[in-house]
Amino acid sequence: MVHVKKSQKRPPKIFIMFLANL
């Protein structure tokens, strides 16, 4: 659950990978 809170502060890696694909 704590990992989820960290994801809210920092952009999720999946989102970064999605932008990289664009």
Order of alpha helices (4+ residues) and beta strands (2+ residues): alpha-alpha
